[in-house]
Amino acid sequence: MSSATDLIDHVQQQLEAIHDCATPLRARDFLLGRDGLARAGLHPRAPEELLIVERADGLDVGLYLSPRLFEALRGVHPDGRSGVSLALGRLPAFAPLAEGVSHFLYLTAAVEARRPVSRLALEVQGEVDKFAAASLHLWGRGLSRRIFDLCDRLFRRVSYQPHLAPDERLRYEMANRLAGGYARHLARRFVAEGRLDAFLRELRGSYRLWAGDKLRHLAAHAG
């Protein structure tokens, strides 16, 4: 049975492999529970949240992942036969877990590169990364044709939290539109032809774009 930290490590290692990048920081070490959030006067509104507090000497970062996600993923061995369920029946729990770890990694990459990063860019990359991570669980087990249905599940069959302010709702909708169009482009161009190396090259190239360049690249390929 995989523990919560095992699953977080798995997702981080998978995303680092997808993007051919690495950081000595581990997402599991920044995990916050509800008690830690409460002591900081914070209350999670979603199953995953990256909490950022800007200070004069840097950033304080915490990653909240709801215990319900890990309960839903109980018994899954990501590298074993049950791993494919992460992209199928367990997708509603796996997707926010992957998105949360993606947010942590992308913020870390921005800090290390001394690049500013917007919340929209974080959301867009998180949307792309949950698609990429789930896709590889299918592709690696000979189920690449299911990736087209994965696009629909992640980007078309969606709803938004009712508590979102108008600007937050707009940001999530824009991230969904950009990442969804890009994911469908990847599926049509690379998945349909079985071109895994090209699929990874494209993901790695777009990951290394910053700010407006990233958003313009995804928009151009979203069609």
N, CA, C and O of each residue as an XYZ file, in Angstrom:
892
protein
N       0.845     -1.190      0.000
C       0.000      0.000      0.000
C       0.884      1.245      0.000
O       1.856      1.321      0.752
N       0.555      2.197     -0.824
C       1.341      3.417     -0.905
C       0.898      4.410      0.159
O      -0.297      4.607      0.375
N       1.864      5.033      0.823
C       1.552      6.070      1.790
C       1.380      7.388      1.059
O       1.655      7.497     -0.136
N       0.914      8.398      1.806
C       0.744      9.725      1.216
C       2.069     10.241      0.675
O       2.127     10.761     -0.439
N       3.141     10.099      1.467
C       4.432     10.605      1.002
C       4.944      9.813     -0.202
O       5.600     10.376     -1.079
N       4.651      8.510     -0.251
C       5.045      7.705     -1.413
C       4.387      8.258     -2.677
O       5.039      8.384     -3.714
N       3.105      8.587     -2.593
C       2.382      9.094     -3.759
C       2.892     10.462     -4.182
O       3.031     10.738     -5.374
N       3.171     11.318     -3.203
C       3.710     12.640     -3.529
C       5.071     12.482     -4.201
O       5.353     13.144     -5.199
N       5.908     11.613     -3.658
C       7.221     11.371     -4.260
C       7.075     10.827     -5.676
O       7.799     11.237     -6.584
N       6.142      9.906     -5.859
C       5.930      9.338     -7.195
C       5.578     10.427     -8.200
O       6.151     10.477     -9.288
N       4.638     11.299     -7.841
C       4.214     12.348     -8.763
C       5.367     13.310     -9.037
O       5.575     13.709    -10.183
N       6.121     13.688     -8.002
C       7.244     14.598     -8.226
C       8.276     13.960     -9.147
O       8.759     14.609    -10.075
N       8.618     12.708     -8.905
C       9.595     12.029     -9.750
C       9.088     11.907    -11.179
O       9.860     12.041    -12.128
N       7.798     11.655    -11.334
C       7.232     11.522    -12.669
C       7.288     12.862    -13.413
O       7.685     12.907    -14.577
N       6.898     13.935    -12.754
C       6.917     15.241    -13.411
C       8.351     15.695    -13.692
O       8.612     16.307    -14.728
N       9.271     15.404    -12.791
C      10.672     15.749    -13.050
C      11.209     14.969    -14.248
O      11.993     15.505    -15.030
N      10.796     13.712    -14.399
C      11.227     12.918    -15.548
C      10.596     13.453    -16.841
O      11.262     13.539    -17.873
N       9.323     13.806    -16.777
C       8.645     14.344    -17.966
C       9.360     15.586    -18.468
O       9.577     15.735    -19.670
N       9.728     16.481    -17.555
C      10.303     17.763    -17.949
C      11.829     17.774    -17.915
O      12.451     18.803    -18.183
N      12.431     16.635    -17.588
C      13.890     16.525    -17.535
C      14.478     17.630    -16.663
O      15.371     18.364    -17.085
N      13.967     17.734    -15.456
C      14.445     18.730    -14.504
C      14.411     18.115    -13.113
O      13.762     17.093    -12.890
N      15.107     18.740    -12.191
C      15.135     18.202    -10.822
C      15.429     19.324     -9.838
O      16.063     20.323    -10.179
N      14.961     19.142     -8.631
C      15.249     20.061     -7.540
C      15.517     19.231     -6.289
O      14.886     18.192     -6.100
N      16.435     19.663     -5.435
C      16.663     18.914     -4.197
C      15.497     19.048     -3.219
O      15.388     18.264     -2.276
N      14.631     20.029     -3.434
C      13.479     20.216     -2.561
C      12.427     19.163     -2.869
O      12.180     18.841     -4.032
N      11.810     18.630     -1.824
C      10.792     17.604     -2.010
C       9.452     18.148     -1.554
O       9.338     18.702     -0.460
N       8.451     17.992     -2.382
C       7.122     18.526     -2.085
C       6.585     17.991     -0.761
O       5.895     18.702     -0.030
N       6.904     16.746     -0.460
C       6.383     16.136      0.781
C       6.816     16.910      2.018
O       6.110     16.922      3.026
N       7.993     17.564      1.940
C       8.518     18.279      3.106
C       7.786     19.603      3.345
O       7.959     20.223      4.395
N       6.977     20.035      2.388
C       6.246     21.294      2.508
C       4.753     21.052      2.730
O       3.945     21.980      2.683
N       4.404     19.792      2.972
C       3.000     19.444      3.149
C       2.459     20.012      4.457
O       3.082     19.886      5.511
N       1.309     20.627      4.369
C       0.636     21.192      5.536
C      -0.685     20.472      5.763
O      -1.426     20.210      4.815
N      -0.978     20.158      7.005
C      -2.278     19.608      7.356
C      -3.224     20.714      7.785
O      -2.847     21.885      7.826
N      -4.437     20.343      8.101
C      -5.423     21.348      8.518
C      -5.001     22.052      9.813
O      -5.261     23.244      9.979
N      -4.355     21.330     10.725
C      -3.928     21.960     11.976
C      -2.890     23.041     11.713
O      -2.950     24.127     12.290
N      -1.924     22.733     10.825
C      -0.909     23.719     10.488
C      -1.505     24.934      9.805
O      -1.086     26.065     10.049
N      -2.479     24.693      8.954
C      -3.154     25.807      8.286
C      -3.912     26.662      9.292
O      -3.878     27.891      9.231
N      -4.592     26.001     10.213
C      -5.389     26.735     11.203
C      -4.500     27.619     12.074
O      -4.872     28.744     12.406
N      -3.321     27.106     12.443
C      -2.405     27.899     13.260
C      -1.923     29.139     12.514
O      -1.607     30.162     13.121
N      -1.873     29.029     11.186
C      -1.465     30.176     10.367
C      -2.652     31.068     10.006
O      -2.497     32.061      9.296
N      -3.835     30.707     10.500
C      -5.025     31.492     10.198
C      -5.546     31.282      8.799
O      -6.226     32.149      8.250
N      -5.229     30.121      8.204
C      -5.638     29.828      6.830
C      -6.619     28.663      6.830
O      -6.577     27.792      7.699
N      -7.494     28.667      5.846
C      -8.497     27.615      5.728
C      -8.590     27.176      4.264
O      -8.923     27.983      3.396
N      -8.299     25.917      3.990
C      -8.321     25.457      2.593
C      -9.721     25.504      2.004
O     -10.701     25.168      2.669
N      -9.799     25.921      0.763
C     -11.083     26.000      0.074
C     -11.194     24.964     -1.038
O     -12.247     24.828     -1.662
N     -10.119     24.243     -1.282
C     -10.085     23.264     -2.368
C      -9.279     22.054     -1.911
O      -8.557     22.138     -0.917
N      -9.389     20.927     -2.620
C      -8.639     19.737     -2.202
C      -7.133     19.876     -2.343
O      -6.384     19.125     -1.719
N      -6.676     20.829     -3.158
C      -5.246     21.112     -3.231
C      -5.042     22.618     -3.312
O      -5.753     23.318     -4.032
N      -4.068     23.098     -2.567
C      -3.760     24.530     -2.593
C      -2.280     24.724     -2.324
O      -1.709     24.116     -1.419
N      -1.670     25.584     -3.126
C      -0.307     26.015     -2.860
C      -0.397     27.353     -2.153
O      -0.930     28.318     -2.700
N       0.119     27.410     -0.950
C       0.014     28.603     -0.129
C       1.342     29.353     -0.163
O       2.386     28.798      0.181
N       1.297     30.600     -0.575
C       2.498     31.412     -0.753
C       2.367     32.680      0.074
O       1.396     33.425     -0.060
N       3.344     32.914      0.919
C       3.396     34.141      1.708
C       4.696     34.858      1.365
O       5.784     34.347      1.628
N       4.574     36.048      0.774
C       5.764     36.813      0.403
C       6.298     37.581      1.612
O       5.549     38.246      2.328
N       7.605     37.473      1.820
C       8.269     38.192      2.909
C       9.441     38.985      2.328
O       9.845     38.765      1.187
N       9.968     39.888      3.109
C      11.061     40.733      2.632
C      12.278     39.902      2.237
O      13.014     40.272      1.322
N      12.490     38.783      2.923
C      13.672     37.964      2.659
C      13.360     36.706      1.848
O      14.202     35.814      1.749
N      12.171     36.624      1.272
C      11.856     35.466      0.444
C      10.399     35.056      0.547
O       9.526     35.875      0.833
N      10.147     33.774      0.310
C       8.794     33.232      0.308
C       8.654     32.136      1.351
O       9.577     31.355      1.582
N       7.494     32.091      1.972
C       7.090     30.932      2.758
C       6.091     30.158      1.916
O       5.113     30.722      1.424
N       6.337     28.867      1.752
C       5.510     28.045      0.870
C       5.003     26.829      1.626
O       5.742     26.208      2.390
N       3.760     26.500      1.413
C       3.180     25.292      1.975
C       2.251     24.651      0.951
O       1.614     25.352      0.164
N       2.174     23.345      0.958
C       1.309     22.619      0.026
C       0.256     21.868      0.826
O       0.576     21.028      1.666
N      -1.001     22.183      0.554
C      -2.103     21.464      1.205
C      -2.712     20.485      0.218
O      -3.072     20.856     -0.899
N      -2.824     19.241      0.633
C      -3.504     18.201     -0.135
C      -4.476     17.510      0.806
O      -4.075     16.982      1.843
N      -5.729     17.514      0.452
C      -6.759     16.990      1.336
C      -6.532     15.513      1.651
O      -6.187     14.739      0.758
N      -6.722     15.116      2.905
C      -6.627     13.691      3.250
C      -7.583     12.825      2.426
O      -7.329     11.637      2.229
N      -8.667     13.410      1.952
C      -9.613     12.636      1.139
C      -8.980     12.146     -0.161
O      -9.347     11.090     -0.676
N      -8.022     12.920     -0.690
C      -7.339     12.485     -1.908
C      -6.570     11.197     -1.645
O      -6.629     10.258     -2.440
N      -5.856     11.155     -0.537
C      -5.052      9.971     -0.225
C      -5.937      8.785      0.146
O      -5.597      7.636     -0.136
N      -7.064      9.067      0.776
C      -8.002      7.983      1.078
C      -8.527      7.368     -0.212
O      -8.657      6.148     -0.317
N      -8.830      8.215     -1.193
C      -9.335      7.726     -2.476
C      -8.270      6.957     -3.260
O      -8.597      6.132     -4.113
N      -6.993      7.231     -2.966
C      -5.898      6.573     -3.673
C      -5.296      5.428     -2.864
O      -4.266      4.867     -3.238
N      -5.936      5.092     -1.772
C      -5.417      4.029     -0.904
C      -5.277      2.719     -1.688
O      -6.173      2.323     -2.434
N      -4.133      2.062     -1.501
C      -3.911      0.765     -2.122
C      -3.343      0.817     -3.521
O      -3.042     -0.227     -4.101
N      -3.189      2.000     -4.077
C      -2.641      2.109     -5.429
C      -1.117      2.047     -5.375
O      -0.487      2.742     -4.577
N      -0.539      1.219     -6.221
C       0.902      1.155     -6.379
C       1.224      1.752     -7.746
O       1.059      1.076     -8.761
N       1.678      2.996     -7.795
C       1.811      3.705     -9.070
C       2.645      2.983    -10.113
O       2.362      3.087    -11.307
N       3.673      2.250     -9.686
C       4.535      1.569    -10.647
C       4.088      0.128    -10.917
O       4.725     -0.589    -11.689
N       3.018     -0.281    -10.293
C       2.525     -1.638    -10.481
C       1.277     -1.681    -11.351
O       0.949     -0.714    -12.037
N       0.593     -2.807    -11.312
C      -0.560     -3.011    -12.187
C      -1.709     -2.067    -11.845
O      -2.507     -1.712    -12.712
N      -1.788     -1.660    -10.571
C      -2.888     -0.774    -10.187
C      -2.635      0.670    -10.600
O      -3.531      1.506    -10.478
N      -1.440      0.981    -11.086
C      -1.106      2.354    -11.433
C      -1.979      2.949    -12.518
O      -2.214      4.157    -12.539
N      -2.464      2.104    -13.425
C      -3.292      2.622    -14.509
C      -4.587      3.225    -13.986
O      -5.187      4.077    -14.641
N      -5.024      2.783    -12.796
C      -6.263      3.326    -12.234
C      -6.134      4.807    -11.898
O      -7.146      5.493    -11.752
N      -4.897      5.319    -11.773
C      -4.703      6.734    -11.513
C      -5.251      7.587    -12.648
O      -5.687      8.716    -12.421
N      -5.231      7.064    -13.851
C      -5.734      7.797    -15.007
C      -7.143      7.374    -15.399
O      -7.705      7.889    -16.366
N      -7.711      6.439    -14.649
C      -9.061      5.962    -14.966
C      -9.983      6.213    -13.770
O     -10.415      7.346    -13.558
N     -10.290      5.180    -12.990
C     -11.250      5.338    -11.909
C     -10.803      6.258    -10.788
O     -11.639      6.871    -10.123
N      -9.498      6.366    -10.567
C      -8.998      7.216     -9.473
C      -8.623      8.626     -9.945
O      -8.057      9.408     -9.181
N      -8.936      8.941    -11.190
C      -8.538     10.235    -11.745
C      -9.035     11.429    -10.933
O      -8.281     12.391    -10.782
N     -10.280     11.425    -10.393
C     -10.720     12.595     -9.618
C      -9.852     12.902     -8.405
O      -9.828     14.043     -7.942
N      -9.136     11.905     -7.880
C      -8.218     12.150     -6.767
C      -6.793     12.390     -7.263
O      -6.069     13.220     -6.713
N      -6.396     11.661     -8.301
C      -5.034     11.791     -8.807
C      -4.791     13.155     -9.449
O      -3.714     13.729     -9.287
N      -5.778     13.681    -10.174
C      -5.592     14.946    -10.892
C      -5.239     16.104     -9.954
O      -4.255     16.797    -10.211
N      -5.998     16.346     -8.876
C      -5.609     17.442     -7.978
C      -4.284     17.196     -7.257
O      -3.556     18.144     -6.967
N      -3.963     15.933     -6.966
C      -2.667     15.629     -6.366
C      -1.546     16.026     -7.324
O      -0.585     16.681     -6.920
N      -1.669     15.630     -8.594
C      -0.661     15.973     -9.589
C      -0.572     17.475     -9.786
O       0.517     18.022     -9.953
N      -1.717     18.140     -9.767
C      -1.737     19.590     -9.955
C      -1.040     20.300     -8.796
O      -0.291     21.252     -9.011
N      -1.282     19.844     -7.579
C      -0.646     20.463     -6.424
C       0.867     20.329     -6.458
O       1.585     21.291     -6.185
N       1.356     19.133     -6.795
C       2.802     18.931     -6.879
C       3.384     19.747     -8.029
O       4.483     20.291     -7.914
N       2.651     19.834     -9.133
C       3.093     20.669    -10.259
C       3.261     22.120     -9.841
O       4.258     22.754    -10.185
N       2.293     22.652     -9.099
C       2.396     24.038     -8.641
C       3.678     24.241     -7.824
O       4.396     25.226     -8.003
N       3.945     23.302     -6.936
C       5.145     23.390     -6.106
C       6.403     23.386     -6.969
O       7.291     24.216     -6.769
N       6.489     22.466     -7.924
C       7.683     22.350     -8.761
C       7.880     23.573     -9.646
O       9.004     24.044     -9.821
N       6.780     24.090    -10.207
C       6.924     25.217    -11.123
C       7.308     26.482    -10.375
O       8.095     27.287    -10.874
N       6.761     26.661     -9.184
C       7.169     27.801     -8.371
C       8.646     27.673     -7.999
O       9.384     28.657     -8.043
N       9.076     26.473     -7.636
C      10.480     26.242     -7.309
C      11.376     26.566     -8.493
O      12.417     27.202     -8.332
N      10.972     26.128     -9.688
C      11.762     26.403    -10.889
C      11.854     27.896    -11.152
O      12.908     28.394    -11.549
N      10.759     28.615    -10.935
C      10.753     30.065    -11.153
C      11.690     30.766    -10.177
O      12.430     31.672    -10.561
N      11.655     30.345     -8.912
C      12.522     30.959     -7.902
C      13.986     30.689     -8.242
O      14.823     31.587     -8.160
N      14.289     29.449     -8.625
C      15.676     29.096     -8.935
C      16.175     29.856    -10.167
O      17.352     30.205    -10.249
N      15.274     30.111    -11.127
C      15.649     30.845    -12.342
C      15.534     32.354    -12.171
O      15.851     33.124    -13.078
N      15.070     32.765    -10.978
C      14.852     34.183    -10.690
C      13.904     34.814    -11.714
O      14.138     35.906    -12.232
N      12.837     34.083    -11.975
C      11.812     34.530    -12.901
C      10.515     34.794    -12.154
O      10.158     34.026    -11.260
N       9.806     35.853    -12.494
C       8.481     36.039    -11.898
C       7.514     35.009    -12.472
O       7.677     34.571    -13.611
N       6.530     34.629    -11.706
C       5.536     33.676    -12.199
C       4.163     34.115    -11.703
O       3.992     34.439    -10.528
N       3.204     34.123    -12.592
C       1.843     34.539    -12.249
C       1.032     33.340    -11.799
O       1.389     32.191    -12.060
N      -0.064     33.631    -11.119
C      -0.958     32.543    -10.713
C      -1.586     31.875    -11.933
O      -1.874     30.679    -11.903
N      -1.798     32.633    -13.002
C      -2.330     32.025    -14.222
C      -1.327     31.020    -14.784
O      -1.713     29.916    -15.167
N      -0.050     31.385    -14.840
C       0.959     30.464    -15.359
C       1.047     29.206    -14.503
O       1.198     28.103    -15.030
N       0.952     29.368    -13.177
C       0.947     28.202    -12.288
C      -0.238     27.291    -12.584
O      -0.093     26.070    -12.645
N      -1.415     27.894    -12.766
C      -2.618     27.103    -13.033
C      -2.520     26.391    -14.376
O      -2.874     25.217    -14.493
N      -2.038     27.107    -15.390
C      -1.918     26.504    -16.717
C      -0.959     25.318    -16.672
O      -1.265     24.246    -17.193
N       0.206     25.515    -16.045
C       1.171     24.418    -15.983
C       0.618     23.247    -15.185
O       0.852     22.092    -15.540
N      -0.112     23.528    -14.115
C      -0.728     22.452    -13.350
C      -1.720     21.649    -14.170
O      -1.772     20.424    -14.062
N      -2.509     22.334    -14.992
C      -3.470     21.653    -15.853
C      -2.754     20.776    -16.876
O      -3.161     19.640    -17.118
N      -1.690     21.303    -17.472
C      -0.922     20.525    -18.448
C      -0.271     19.320    -17.779
O      -0.265     18.221    -18.334
N       0.273     19.530    -16.590
C       1.009     18.457    -15.922
C       0.108     17.315    -15.475
O       0.511     16.154    -15.553
N      -1.094     17.612    -15.012
C      -1.968     16.501    -14.610
C      -2.365     15.676    -15.831
O      -2.525     14.460    -15.733
N      -2.524     16.333    -16.980
C      -2.794     15.610    -18.224
C      -1.595     14.755    -18.608
O      -1.753     13.579    -18.938
N      -0.401     15.332    -18.567
C       0.799     14.597    -18.964
C       1.039     13.392    -18.061
O       1.342     12.302    -18.546
N       0.905     13.583    -16.754
C       1.149     12.493    -15.814
C       0.157     11.346    -16.017
O       0.544     10.179    -16.058
N      -1.116     11.692    -16.142
C      -2.126     10.651    -16.352
C      -1.941      9.971    -17.704
O      -2.134      8.762    -17.824
N      -1.565     10.747    -18.721
C      -1.364     10.186    -20.063
C      -0.297      9.102    -20.059
O      -0.458      8.064    -20.701
N       0.786      9.342    -19.339
C       1.876      8.372    -19.354
C       1.515      7.093    -18.619
O       2.049      6.030    -18.936
N       0.617      7.174    -17.640
C       0.142      5.943    -17.010
C      -0.644      5.102    -18.008
O      -0.590      3.873    -17.959
N      -1.364      5.742    -18.898
C      -2.104      5.015    -19.928
C      -1.174      4.535    -21.042
O      -1.224      3.375    -21.453
N      -0.336      5.437    -21.517
C       0.555      5.126    -22.641
C       1.478      3.970    -22.295
O       1.704      3.084    -23.119
N       2.010      3.973    -21.087
C       2.954      2.934    -20.689
C       2.332      1.560    -20.555
O       3.044      0.561    -20.451
N       1.012      1.500    -20.558
C       0.331      0.203    -20.430
C      -0.484     -0.131    -21.673
O      -1.430     -0.917    -21.617
N      -0.104      0.475    -22.794
C      -0.734      0.156    -24.066
C      -2.142      0.682    -24.223
O      -2.917      0.157    -25.022
N      -2.484      1.726    -23.461
C      -3.840      2.279    -23.509
C      -3.837      3.720    -24.025
O      -4.641      4.539    -23.579
N      -2.948      4.029    -24.949
C      -2.811      5.413    -25.404
C      -4.086      5.954    -26.042
O      -4.319      7.162    -26.009
N      -4.914      5.091    -26.619
C      -6.160      5.579    -27.233
C      -7.103      6.168    -26.185
O      -7.966      6.980    -26.518
N      -6.946      5.769    -24.930
C      -7.792      6.313    -23.871
C      -7.423      7.758    -23.534
O      -8.157      8.433    -22.811
N      -6.296      8.233    -24.052
C      -5.864      9.599    -23.754
C      -6.821     10.622    -24.356
O      -6.953     11.725    -23.827
N      -7.482     10.277    -25.441
C      -8.448     11.212    -26.037
C      -9.649     11.399    -25.110
O     -10.165     12.508    -24.970
N     -10.089     10.317    -24.483
C     -11.165     10.436    -23.492
C     -10.666     11.183    -22.266
O     -11.420     11.929    -21.641
N      -9.395     10.987    -21.919
C      -8.793     11.706    -20.789
C      -8.892     13.214    -21.000
O      -9.184     13.951    -20.058
N      -8.655     13.676    -22.214
C      -8.780     15.110    -22.526
C     -10.174     15.612    -22.186
O     -10.328     16.672    -21.579
N     -11.186     14.852    -22.579
C     -12.563     15.268    -22.298
C     -12.833     15.293    -20.801
O     -13.450     16.233    -20.299
N     -12.381     14.277    -20.090
C     -12.647     14.203    -18.652
C     -11.985     15.350    -17.897
O     -12.569     15.906    -16.967
N     -10.774     15.702    -18.298
C     -10.041     16.729    -17.568
C     -10.452     18.148    -17.937
O     -10.418     19.045    -17.094
N     -10.841     18.354    -19.194
C     -11.001     19.735    -19.664
C     -12.401     20.103    -20.150
O     -12.699     21.286    -20.312
N     -13.250     19.132    -20.384
C     -14.602     19.454    -20.838
C     -15.653     19.138    -19.797
O     -16.638     19.865    -19.667
N     -15.459     18.077    -19.064
C     -16.426     17.705    -18.025
C     -15.973     18.305    -16.701
O     -15.590     17.586    -15.778
N     -16.022     19.614    -16.622
C     -15.481     20.303    -15.452
C     -16.549     21.169    -14.792
O     -17.534     21.557    -15.418
N     -16.331     21.455    -13.535
C     -17.152     22.412    -12.795
C     -16.205     23.212    -11.915
O     -15.059     22.816    -11.701
N     -16.691     24.343    -11.406
C     -15.844     25.228    -10.624
C     -16.433     25.444     -9.240
O     -17.650     25.435     -9.055
N     -15.542     25.639     -8.272
C     -15.980     25.835     -6.897
C     -16.868     27.078     -6.804
O     -16.526     28.115     -7.371
N     -17.991     26.995     -6.104
C     -18.914     28.132     -6.026
C     -18.364     29.325     -5.258
O     -18.871     30.438     -5.398
N     -17.320     29.105     -4.439
C     -16.804     30.208     -3.628
C     -15.878     31.127     -4.410
O     -15.469     32.161     -3.881
N     -15.531     30.792     -5.646
C     -14.550     31.568     -6.392
C     -15.043     32.979     -6.675
O     -16.191     33.188     -7.067
N     -14.146     33.945     -6.468
C     -14.439     35.319     -6.858
C     -14.397     35.399     -8.387
O     -13.796     34.538     -9.030
N     -15.028     36.422     -8.977
C     -15.062     36.513    -10.450
C     -13.694     36.443    -11.105
O     -13.544     35.781    -12.132
N     -12.686     37.110    -10.538
C     -11.353     37.083    -11.158
C     -10.716     35.700    -11.028
O      -9.984     35.270    -11.918
N     -10.992     35.000     -9.919
C     -10.479     33.641     -9.759
C     -11.141     32.703    -10.759
O     -10.473     31.889    -11.397
N     -12.448     32.823    -10.890
C     -13.185     31.978    -11.835
C     -12.657     32.193    -13.253
O     -12.483     31.231    -14.002
N     -12.402     33.444    -13.624
C     -11.877     33.747    -14.950
C     -10.504     33.110    -15.151
O     -10.213     32.584    -16.225
N      -9.660     33.156    -14.117
C      -8.321     32.570    -14.223
C      -8.401     31.058    -14.431
O      -7.688     30.506    -15.269
N      -9.260     30.396    -13.676
C      -9.393     28.947    -13.838
C      -9.976     28.588    -15.196
O      -9.551     27.611    -15.813
N     -10.930     29.354    -15.661
C     -11.518     29.082    -16.972
C     -10.490     29.270    -18.084
O     -10.446     28.485    -19.031
N      -9.663     30.314    -17.969
C      -8.645     30.551    -18.983
C      -7.589     29.455    -18.959
O      -7.146     28.996    -20.012
N      -7.184     29.032    -17.762
C      -6.207     27.950    -17.654
C      -6.762     26.668    -18.259
O      -6.042     25.948    -18.950
N      -8.025     26.379    -18.007
C      -8.658     25.191    -18.572
C      -8.703     25.257    -20.094
O      -8.429     24.270    -20.778
N      -9.052     26.433    -20.617
C      -9.153     26.579    -22.079
C      -7.785     26.414    -22.746
O      -7.663     25.697    -23.738
N      -6.763     27.073    -22.207
C      -5.431     26.986    -22.800
C      -4.851     25.575    -22.695
O      -4.360     25.021    -23.678
N      -4.913     25.003    -21.498
C      -4.346     23.675    -21.298
C      -5.144     22.604    -22.033
O      -4.572     21.652    -22.563
N      -6.468     22.760    -22.064
C      -7.292     21.781    -22.756
C      -7.031     21.760    -24.252
O      -6.918     20.692    -24.854
N      -6.936     22.939    -24.851
C      -6.636     22.998    -26.273
C      -5.254     22.439    -26.584
O      -5.055     21.754    -27.587
N      -4.307     22.743    -25.706
C      -2.945     22.248    -25.890
C      -2.902     20.727    -25.748
O      -2.232     20.051    -26.529
N      -3.613     20.187    -24.758
C      -3.652     18.734    -24.563
C      -4.247     18.031    -25.773
O      -3.749     16.984    -26.188
N      -5.296     18.588    -26.337
C      -5.895     17.979    -27.528
C      -4.926     18.037    -28.709
O      -4.861     17.109    -29.516
N      -4.177     19.133    -28.801
C      -3.140     19.234    -29.835
C      -2.091     18.138    -29.650
O      -1.704     17.484    -30.619
N      -1.632     17.933    -28.426
C      -0.641     16.894    -28.157
C      -1.183     15.511    -28.517
O      -0.475     14.676    -29.080
N      -2.451     15.290    -28.179
C      -3.057     13.986    -28.469
C      -3.149     13.746    -29.977
O      -2.821     12.661    -30.458
N      -3.594     14.758    -30.716
C      -3.740     14.598    -32.168
C      -2.387     14.434    -32.859
O      -2.234     13.601    -33.752
N      -1.409     15.235    -32.438
C      -0.132     15.265    -33.153
C       0.814     14.153    -32.751
O       1.520     13.610    -33.601
N       0.844     13.801    -31.473
C       1.850     12.856    -30.997
C       1.283     11.529    -30.518
O       1.830     10.471    -30.832
N       0.196     11.573    -29.763
C      -0.358     10.323    -29.226
C      -0.903      9.460    -30.356
O      -0.645      8.257    -30.402
N      -1.651     10.069    -31.260
C      -2.262      9.299    -32.351
C      -1.223      8.594    -33.209
O      -1.505      7.554    -33.805
N      -0.012      9.163    -33.271
C       1.046      8.575    -34.101
C       2.063      7.792    -33.275
O       3.053      7.293    -33.810
N       1.815      7.687    -31.964
C       2.712      6.908    -31.110
C       4.088      7.519    -30.941
O       5.068      6.797    -30.760
N       4.177      8.839    -30.996
C       5.474      9.530    -30.948
C       5.760     10.037    -29.532
O       5.644     11.229    -29.247
N       6.131      9.113    -28.663
C       6.352      9.467    -27.263
C       7.523     10.434    -27.104
O       7.429     11.383    -26.327
N       8.618     10.213    -27.823
C       9.774     11.104    -27.691
C       9.408     12.535    -28.074
O       9.807     13.484    -27.399
N       8.649     12.689    -29.155
C       8.246     14.021    -29.590
C       7.265     14.642    -28.599
O       7.298     15.850    -28.365
N       6.405     13.830    -28.025
C       5.464     14.269    -26.992
C       6.237     14.879    -25.817
O       5.894     15.957    -25.332
N       7.271     14.185    -25.371
C       8.063     14.667    -24.248
C       8.884     15.897    -24.628
O       9.026     16.814    -23.818
N       9.424     15.932    -25.837
C      10.189     17.111    -26.262
C       9.334     18.358    -26.257
O       9.776     19.424    -25.827
N       8.110     18.225    -26.733
C       7.203     19.380    -26.766
C       6.867     19.839    -25.347
O       6.880     21.037    -25.063
N       6.569     18.899    -24.464
C       6.269     19.261    -23.080
C       7.454     19.953    -22.416
O       7.279     20.930    -21.688
N       8.651     19.450    -22.664
C       9.838     20.039    -22.050
C      10.110     21.430    -22.597
O      10.517     22.326    -21.858
N       9.883     21.611    -23.894
C      10.090     22.926    -24.474
C       9.124     23.957    -23.928
O       9.525     25.076    -23.608
N       7.860     23.595    -23.819
C       6.863     24.545    -23.320
C       7.061     24.827    -21.841
O       6.761     25.927    -21.376
N       7.565     23.843    -21.089
C       7.802     24.028    -19.654
C       8.840     25.120    -19.415
O       8.773     25.842    -18.420
N       9.793     25.238    -20.328
C      10.887     26.181    -20.151
C      10.576     27.583    -20.683
O      11.429     28.470    -20.643
N       9.372     27.774    -21.170
C       8.943     29.115    -21.560
C       8.391     29.827    -20.337
O       7.817     29.192    -19.452
N       8.562     31.139    -20.284
C       8.126     31.899    -19.127
C       7.111     32.956    -19.515
O       7.080     33.444    -20.644
N       6.287     33.290    -18.546
C       5.351     34.422    -18.633
C       4.542     34.365    -19.922
O       3.964     33.333    -20.263
N       4.509     35.503    -20.641
C       3.674     35.594    -21.828
C       4.073     34.637    -22.922
O       3.222     34.213    -23.704
N       5.364     34.278    -23.003
C       5.803     33.340    -24.040
C       5.108     31.989    -23.886
O       4.705     31.378    -24.876
N       4.969     31.523    -22.645
C       4.298     30.244    -22.415
C       2.828     30.321    -22.824
O       2.320     29.439    -23.516
N       2.158     31.374    -22.392
C       0.727     31.485    -22.684
C       0.493     31.628    -24.180
O      -0.457     31.052    -24.712
N       1.340     32.383    -24.865
C       1.190     32.534    -26.312
C       1.454     31.207    -27.034
O       0.773     30.879    -28.006
N       2.438     30.454    -26.558
C       2.745     29.157    -27.175
C       1.571     28.207    -27.054
O       1.180     27.563    -28.029
N       1.008     28.118    -25.860
C      -0.123     27.219    -25.667
C      -1.326     27.679    -26.469
O      -2.031     26.862    -27.060
N      -1.567     28.998    -26.493
C      -2.710     29.519    -27.249
C      -2.552     29.221    -28.741
O      -3.528     28.901    -29.419
N      -1.326     29.327    -29.248
C      -1.083     29.089    -30.675
C      -1.335     27.641    -31.050
O      -1.738     27.342    -32.175
N      -1.094     26.737    -30.095
C      -1.279     25.315    -30.377
C      -2.646     24.811    -29.936
O      -3.022     23.678    -30.235
N      -3.375     25.638    -29.239
C      -4.689     25.198    -28.752
C      -5.696     25.141    -29.879
O      -6.628     24.337    -29.858
N      -5.500     26.004    -30.868
C      -6.410     25.986    -32.018
C      -7.802     26.371    -31.619
O      -8.698     26.409    -32.463
